[in-house]
Amino acid sequence: MEPRYDTLFYDGRCPLCAREIRTLRKLQRGNLIFADIHEQRDGSTNLPSHEALLRRLHMMTWTGEWVTGLPANVRAWSHTPFGFLFKPLLWPGIFLVASRVYGRWADRRYERKYACAIGNNTAV
């Protein structure tokens, strides 16, 4: 059977994102690839826009499907022994609330041009 790798696209200039990625790297079981969006070349095949990648967490599954936002985060953590702790975030009632919270947080991070959204080391 061929290995099944998911690719997680993350903001490598965001201190919070970088910390979570370091944790995921340590805990993952080996089938998760990490791609810093700032290292992706313009025109890379089948990639969402740079802005879209900055606004929400994106994952390309091993089947080529794009998963974004909270579901991408849950899927990333499913590559670790702690994935079961994140699965309830996808349950219908919880998902509604959790996805709204995630969306507001992600929009605020981007719109306020935090260091991770504008690429420098100072928050505005």
Residue pairs with C-beta under 8 A, 6 or more apart in sequence:
3 31
4 31
4 62
5 31
5 32
5 33
5 62
6 31
6 32
6 33
6 59
6 60
6 61
6 62
6 75
6 76
6 79
7 32
7 33
7 34
7 35
7 59
7 60
8 21
8 24
8 32
8 33
8 34
8 35
8 57
8 58
8 59
8 72
8 76
9 35
9 36
9 37
9 40
9 47
9 53
9 57
9 58
9 59
9 60
10 17
10 18
10 20
10 21
10 34
10 35
10 36
10 37
10 57
11 17
11 36
11 37
11 38
11 53
11 54
11 116
11 117
12 18
12 21
12 36
12 37
12 38
12 39
13 38
13 115
13 116
13 119
13 120
14 109
14 114
14 115
14 116
14 117
15 115
15 116
16 116
17 116
21 34
24 32
24 34
24 76
24 77
24 79
24 80
25 34
27 80
27 81
27 82
28 79
28 80
29 79
29 80
29 81
31 62
31 79
32 76
32 79
37 50
37 53
37 54
38 119
40 47
40 50
40 53
42 50
46 60
46 64
47 53
48 58
48 66
52 58
54 110
54 116
54 117
55 106
55 107
55 110
56 68
56 69
56 72
56 106
57 68
57 69
57 72
57 73
57 76
57 106
58 66
58 67
58 68
58 72
59 66
59 67
59 68
59 72
59 75
59 76
60 66
60 67
61 67
61 75
67 75
69 99
69 102
69 103
69 106
70 89
70 90
70 95
70 98
70 99
70 102
71 90
73 86
73 89
73 102
74 83
74 86
74 87
74 89
74 90
77 83
77 85
77 86
78 86
78 87
88 94
89 95
89 98
109 116
109 117
110 117
112 123
112 124
113 124
114 123
114 124
115 121
115 122
115 123
118 124
